[in-house]
Amino acid sequence: MYDFMYHFPVLAIMALFLGAFLNSLVGRRNAKVRNTVVVLSMLAALVMMLSLVKPILLDGNSIVYWLSNWAPVEGWAIGISLEVDALSLFFALIVVVAVFVSGVYSFFYMDRDDSLVNYYTLFLMLSGSVLGLVLSGDLFNMFVMIEIMTFTAVALTAFRNTYEGALEGAFKYLVVGSLGSTSVLIGIALIYSQTHTLNLAQLAAVLPQADNPVTILAFAFLFVGFGSKAFLFPFHPLAADAHAVAPASISLMISGVLTKCGVYGIIRLGYCLYQNMDQPFVQYFVTGVGVFSMFVCVTMAFNQHNFKRLLAFHSISQVGYVITVVGLGSALGLSAGLFHAMNHTIFKGLLFLTAGAVQHAAGSLDLDELGGLSKKMPHTCALFLIGAASISGLPPFNGFASKWMIYEAAFQQAGETGNFFFVVVCVAALITSVLTLASFVKVAQSVFFGQLNPRFANTHEVSLGMRIPMWILAVLCILPGLFPDKVQQWLLTPATLAAVNAPGYIDAAMGTGYAAQHGVEATLSAGFGMSGAWQPVMWLLLLISVTLAVCIVALLGSDEKATVTSEISSSEDNDPKYDSFFSGEASVYSQVGGSDLFWGFKHNWRHYFSFMHNWHSGVVNDYTLYGAAAIAVALVLCVIFL
């Protein structure tokens, strides 16, 4: 590694924050100057992170950068550090790629908005904070970055303050998001009271031995705090409220980047700081939260009428996949989680940008009034279909490769432990995939196919500048699906090995032998392979499993006393779309929209959906109560079982 690369982590963070400062200083004078500052800032961070791929990911090195050159003294970390290993760089690459794509898209997507200097200042501050979080080697510095991230995300959510619900969504994000930030701060305070240090490497050396009620409570607070930043259950309504009203470029950032900060925090917490992912309770607890998030959010997506709100619930459902397999405590599960985290940023970013394109061109996100836009926006339609196939786990796209690893990891865990719980996890993941595919069939029908609403007769394709970022993400949806072995070799294996190698993380910062002095050893086996992805027998087993999952969904939703036909017949006099045939001499718009497709399924599950509708009240007091309840439950469970 060249000596000058040692400074790249801090310079990449500084480039984004300095860009925000320069943009607010000189960007008001000229739009070209403003855009130049933004591009150079994003490009500098991207190039510096990419340049670290070979020395860190491929060669296995790490960078520890002590700010103000305050290196450890007599075995104590006295300064703030940045520590970049393969896991940190893996998430940093996700951040800088998403930031660059979102920023380029913004130049054309936001051209009708005012106060763009403020937008790009907040955008670069948000970008710098998330990059700083994943590269930080200090727990309190992570909290500082979380605070910057939260408040800039709130401001950007409310940026289009004339949109209905924008201020309300930002307020909910602020209040409930602050609850998660406070949880992180309390956890940090409890840890500091016991260890008198906040350096991640030093904490990883002393926390496993500091097994007392205070550090156990700190684990619960930190898990809930990081979970809230990933919008895990029961914090998931925040994502829907924020995504639906934020600009599409910011929806990409919230979904693709901010959620990964929460995922990164949970991985560092369980695999590095506490090293307790091999404990049964931690596995059940983390995996259970992931399964709840995965299933609840995919079912909530069925009832959405807003394009972006539907995507928001799917976003948290996919993050639920990630947390589910991260909680398995196995190297294969962690590798699968990292793969799906990367893929989620790619395909969900693509889907949000296509939704933004539809909004930009048609001026609407209502699934009940859109339709037939494939005739007017063929490129956007094709891009959407790539993203939809990816998130649904269809081969040969990236979502299939990572979901296959998820199924395999859950099934492997069930076989090794003999625990039926992990069989349920595998089945739940399959059912969620079936529901995801069904939901995107609904979106494709409601937005791009069917009849064209006369209101959108003059709609046309978005500009090339908006399509290029989408095509970049579309290509990234295809390549990992075609070459999963290369992704495994170059990205996933180094990141997974770094995550489970707590002694290596400790010694890199504190000096060789520091981990051994404190009795820290690697607790997880890193021997794993990516087997079965393209074997015909495995494909047959997958087909059988999906068929069984569909049957389970149908049987659980059956109701002999209720018939769909009676409900439909009662509506025939009011809505011609339920007639066997409709039309006439004149062309009549009668779109089968988002409220109608899969109506029978929703009718059979009406008691569940009614409960979920009431539970998602939209009242910030209720959401705050859910967050407080999550903290209380986590504290009680951790004290009892850890």
Long-range contacts (C-beta under 8 A, 24 or more apart in sequence): 1-55, 1-59, 1-61, 1-63, 5-51, 5-52, 5-55, 5-63, 6-63, 6-65, 7-65, 8-48, 8-49, 8-51, 8-52, 8-63, 9-48, 9-52, 9-63, 9-65, 9-82, 9-84, 9-135, 10-65, 10-67, 10-82, 11-44, 11-48, 12-44, 12-45, 12-48, 12-49, 12-92, 12-96, 12-131, 12-135, 13-45, 13-82, 13-128, 13-131, 13-132, 13-135, 14-128, 15-40, 15-41, 15-44, 15-45, 15-48, 16-41, 16-42, 16-45, 16-99, 16-124, 16-125, 16-127, 16-128, 16-131, 17-124, 17-125, 17-128, 19-124, 20-120, 20-121, 20-122, 20-123, 20-124, 20-125, 20-128, 23-117, 23-120, 23-121, 23-124, 24-117, 24-118, 24-121, 27-117, 27-120, 27-121, 28-117, 31-116, 34-116, 34-117, 34-120, 35-107, 37-120, 38-103, 38-120, 38-123, 38-124, 39-103, 39-104, 41-124, 42-96, 42-99, 42-100, 42-103, 42-124, 42-127, 43-100, 45-96, 45-99, 45-127, 45-131, 46-96, 46-97, 46-99, 46-100, 49-89, 49-92, 49-93, 49-96, 50-93, 50-96, 52-84, 52-89, 53-89, 53-93, 53-490, 56-84, 56-85, 56-86, 56-89, 56-494, 57-86, 57-89, 57-90, 57-490, 57-491, 57-494, 57-495, 58-490, 58-494, 60-86, 60-494, 62-86, 62-498, 62-504, 62-505, 62-508, 64-137, 64-508, 64-509, 72-202, 72-509, 72-510, 72-511, 75-510, 75-514, 76-197, 76-202, 77-197, 77-199, 77-201, 77-202, 77-509, 77-510, 80-136, 80-137, 80-138, 80-140, 80-141, 81-136, 81-137, 81-138, 81-199, 81-201, 81-509, 82-135, 82-136, 82-137, 83-135, 83-136, 83-137, 83-200, 83-201, 83-505, 83-508, 83-509, 84-135, 85-498, 85-504, 85-505, 85-508, 86-494, 86-495, 86-497, 86-498, 87-264, 87-267, 87-268, 87-495, 87-498, 87-499, 88-134, 88-135, 88-498, 89-495, 90-338, 90-342, 90-491, 90-494, 90-495, 91-134, 91-260, 91-261, 91-264, 91-341, 92-131, 92-134, 92-135, 94-256, 94-257, 94-260, 94-341, 94-342, 94-345, 95-127, 95-130, 95-131, 95-134, 95-257, 95-260, 96-131, 97-345, 98-252, 98-253, 98-256, 98-257, 98-345, 98-349, 99-127, 99-131, 99-253, 99-257, 101-252, 101-349, 101-353, 101-469, 101-472, 101-473, 102-249, 102-250, 102-252, 102-253, 102-349, 102-469, 103-127, 103-249, 104-465, 104-468, 104-469, 105-248, 105-249, 105-252, 105-353, 105-356, 105-465, 105-466, 105-469, 105-470, 106-247, 106-249, 107-465, 108-462, 108-463, 108-465, 108-466, 109-247, 109-248, 109-249, 109-356, 109-357, 109-360, 109-466, 110-247, 110-249, 113-159, 113-160, 113-247, 115-159, 118-159, 119-156, 119-159, 122-152, 122-155, 122-156, 122-159, 123-152, 123-156, 123-249, 123-250, 123-253, 125-152, 126-152, 126-153, 126-156, 126-253, 127-253, 127-257, 130-257, 130-258, 130-260, 130-261, 133-261, 133-264, 133-265, 134-260, 134-261, 134-264, 136-200, 137-199, 137-200, 137-201, 137-509, 138-198, 138-199, 138-200, 139-188, 139-191, 139-198, 139-199, 139-200, 139-203, 140-188, 140-198, 142-184, 142-265, 143-181, 143-184, 143-185, 143-188, 146-181, 146-184, 146-229, 146-261, 147-181, 149-229, 149-258, 149-261, 150-174, 150-177, 150-178, 150-181, 150-229, 153-177, 153-242, 153-250, 153-253, 153-254, 153-258, 156-246, 156-247, 156-250, 156-253, 157-242, 157-245, 157-246, 157-250, 157-254, 158-245, 159-246, 159-247, 159-250, 160-245, 160-246, 160-247, 163-245, 164-245, 165-241, 165-244, 165-245, 166-245, 166-246, 168-241, 168-245, 169-241, 169-242, 169-244, 169-245, 169-246, 170-242, 170-245, 171-620, 172-237, 172-238, 172-241, 172-242, 172-620, 172-623, 173-238, 173-241, 173-242, 175-620, 175-623, 175-624, 176-228, 176-235, 176-238, 176-620, 176-623, 176-624, 176-627, 177-228, 177-229, 177-238, 179-228, 179-624, 179-627, 179-628, 179-631, 180-224, 180-225, 180-226, 180-227, 180-228, 180-229, 180-235, 180-627, 181-225, 181-228, 182-225, 183-221, 183-222, 183-224, 183-225, 183-228, 183-631, 184-221, 184-222, 184-225, 184-226, 185-225, 186-218, 186-221, 187-217, 187-218, 187-219, 187-220, 187-221, 187-222, 187-225, 188-218, 188-222, 190-214, 190-215, 190-217, 190-218, 190-221, 191-215, 191-218, 194-218, 199-509, 200-268, 200-272, 200-273, 200-505, 200-509, 201-505, 201-506, 201-508, 201-509, 201-510, 201-514, 202-506, 202-509, 202-510, 203-273, 204-272, 204-273, 204-275, 204-502, 204-505, 204-506, 204-515, 204-520, 205-506, 205-510, 205-514, 205-515, 205-517, 205-518, 205-520, 206-518, 207-273, 207-274, 207-275, 208-274, 208-275, 208-276, 208-520, 209-518, 209-519, 213-639, 216-638, 216-639, 216-642, 217-635, 217-638, 217-639, 219-269, 219-274, 219-276, 219-638, 219-642, 220-631, 220-634, 220-635, 220-637, 220-638, 220-639, 221-631, 221-634, 221-635, 222-265, 222-269, 223-266, 223-269, 223-286, 223-634, 224-627, 224-630, 224-631, 224-634, 225-265, 226-261, 226-262, 226-265, 226-266, 226-269, 227-262, 227-266, 227-289, 227-323, 227-630, 228-262, 228-627, 229-258, 229-259, 229-261, 229-262, 229-265, 230-259, 230-260, 230-261, 230-262, 230-263, 230-266, 230-316, 230-319, 230-323, 231-259, 231-262, 231-315, 231-316, 231-319, 232-262, 232-289, 232-290, 232-293, 232-316, 232-319, 232-320, 232-323, 233-289, 233-292, 233-293, 233-296, 233-297, 233-316, 233-320, 234-626, 234-627, 234-629, 234-630, 235-623, 235-626, 235-627, 235-630, 236-293, 236-296, 236-297, 236-300, 236-313, 236-316, 237-616, 237-618, 237-623, 238-623, 239-312, 239-313, 239-315, 239-316, 240-300, 240-304, 240-309, 240-312, 240-313, 241-618, 242-312, 243-308, 243-309, 243-311, 243-312, 243-315, 243-352, 244-306, 244-308, 244-309, 244-312, 244-365, 247-356, 248-308, 248-352, 248-353, 248-355, 248-356, 248-357, 248-359, 248-360, 249-353, 249-356, 251-308, 251-311, 251-312, 251-352, 251-355, 251-356, 252-348, 252-349, 252-352, 252-353, 255-311, 255-312, 255-315, 255-344, 255-345, 255-348, 255-349, 255-352, 256-344, 256-345, 256-346, 256-348, 256-349, 256-352, 257-345, 259-315, 259-316, 259-319, 259-344, 260-341, 260-345, 262-319, 263-319, 263-322, 263-323, 263-326, 263-337, 263-341, 266-323, 266-326, 267-326, 267-334, 267-337, 267-499, 270-326, 270-327, 271-334, 271-499, 271-500, 271-502, 271-524, 272-499, 272-502, 272-505, 275-502, 275-520, 275-523, 276-642, 277-327, 277-329, 277-523, 277-524, 278-329, 278-523, 278-524, 279-329, 279-642, 281-637, 281-641, 281-642, 282-327, 282-329, 282-642, 283-327, 283-328, 283-329, 284-327, 284-421, 285-327, 285-634, 285-637, 285-638, 285-641, 286-323, 286-326, 286-327, 287-323, 287-324, 287-325, 287-327, 287-328, 287-421, 287-422, 287-425, 288-327, 289-323, 289-327, 290-320, 290-321, 290-322, 290-323, 290-324, 290-325, 290-326, 290-327, 291-320, 291-324, 291-424, 291-425, 291-428, 292-320, 293-317, 293-319, 293-320, 293-323, 294-318, 294-320, 294-321, 294-324, 294-428, 294-429, 294-432, 295-320, 295-428, 295-431, 295-432, 296-612, 298-432, 298-435, 298-436, 298-439, 299-435, 299-605, 299-608, 299-609, 299-612, 300-612, 300-616, 301-435, 301-436, 301-439, 302-435, 302-438, 302-439, 302-442, 302-598, 302-601, 302-602, 302-609, 303-602, 303-609, 303-612, 303-613, 304-367, 304-594, 305-366, 305-367, 305-368, 305-594, 305-595, 306-365, 306-366, 306-367, 307-355, 307-358, 307-359, 307-365, 307-366, 307-367, 307-370, 307-443, 307-447, 308-352, 308-355, 308-359, 308-365, 310-367, 310-439, 310-443, 310-594, 311-348, 311-351, 311-352, 311-355, 314-348, 314-351, 314-391, 314-436, 314-439, 315-344, 315-348, 317-432, 317-436, 318-344, 318-348, 318-391, 319-344, 320-432, 321-403, 321-406, 321-429, 321-432, 324-406, 324-410, 324-425, 324-429, 325-405, 325-406, 325-409, 325-410, 328-409, 328-410, 328-413, 328-422, 329-524, 330-409, 330-412, 330-413, 330-416, 330-524, 330-528, 331-496, 331-500, 331-524, 331-525, 331-526, 331-527, 331-528, 332-405, 332-408, 332-409, 332-412, 332-528, 333-406, 333-409, 333-410, 333-413, 334-496, 334-499, 334-500, 335-405, 335-409, 335-488, 335-492, 335-493, 335-495, 335-496, 335-528, 335-530, 336-402, 336-405, 336-406, 336-408, 336-409, 337-406, 338-491, 338-492, 338-495, 338-496, 338-499, 339-401, 339-402, 339-405, 339-480, 339-484, 339-487, 339-488, 339-492, 340-399, 340-402, 340-403, 340-405, 340-406, 342-402, 342-480, 342-487, 342-491, 343-390, 343-398, 343-399, 343-401, 343-402, 343-477, 343-480, 344-391, 346-390, 346-398, 346-473, 346-476, 346-477, 346-480, 347-387, 347-390, 347-391, 347-397, 347-398, 347-399, 347-473, 347-477, 348-387, 348-391, 349-473, 350-383, 350-384, 350-386, 350-387, 350-390, 350-470, 350-473, 350-474, 350-477, 351-384, 351-387, 351-388, 351-391, 353-383, 353-466, 353-469, 353-470, 353-473, 354-380, 354-383, 354-384, 354-387, 354-470, 356-466, 357-462, 357-466, 357-467, 357-470, 358-447, 360-462, 360-466, 361-459, 361-460, 361-461, 361-462, 362-456, 362-459, 364-456, 367-442, 367-443, 367-446, 367-447, 367-593, 367-594, 367-595, 368-446, 368-591, 368-593, 368-594, 368-595, 369-453, 369-455, 369-591, 369-593, 370-446, 370-447, 370-453, 370-456, 370-591, 370-593, 371-445, 371-446, 371-447, 371-448, 371-449, 371-450, 371-451, 371-452, 371-453, 371-589, 371-591, 371-593, 372-448, 372-449, 372-450, 372-451, 372-452, 372-453, 372-456, 372-591, 373-447, 373-448, 373-452, 373-456, 373-459, 374-448, 374-449, 375-452, 376-452, 376-456, 376-459, 376-460, 376-461, 377-448, 377-459, 377-460, 377-461, 377-462, 378-461, 379-461, 379-467, 380-461, 380-462, 380-467, 380-470, 381-448, 383-467, 383-470, 383-471, 383-474, 384-443, 384-444, 384-447, 384-448, 385-444, 386-474, 386-477, 386-478, 387-473, 387-474, 387-477, 388-440, 388-443, 388-444, 390-477, 390-481, 391-436, 391-440, 392-433, 392-436, 392-437, 392-440, 393-433, 393-436, 393-437, 394-437, 395-481, 396-478, 396-481, 396-482, 397-477, 397-478, 397-481, 398-476, 398-477, 398-478, 398-479, 398-480, 398-481, 399-477, 399-481, 400-481, 401-480, 401-481, 401-484, 401-487, 401-533, 402-480, 403-429, 403-433, 404-532, 404-533, 404-538, 404-542, 405-530, 405-533, 407-542, 407-545, 408-531, 408-532, 427-545, 427-548, 427-549, 427-552, 430-545, 430-546, 430-548, 430-549, 431-549, 431-552, 431-553, 433-546, 433-549, 434-546, 434-549, 434-550, 434-553, 435-553, 438-598, 438-601, 441-597, 442-594, 442-597, 442-598, 443-594, 445-592, 445-597, 446-591, 446-593, 446-594, 446-597, 450-591, 450-592, 450-593, 451-589, 451-590, 451-591, 452-589, 453-589, 453-591, 454-589, 484-530, 484-533, 485-530, 488-530, 496-526, 496-528, 497-526, 500-524, 500-526, 501-526, 553-601, 556-605, 557-601, 557-604, 557-605, 558-604, 559-604, 562-603, 562-604, 562-606, 564-599, 564-600, 564-603, 567-603
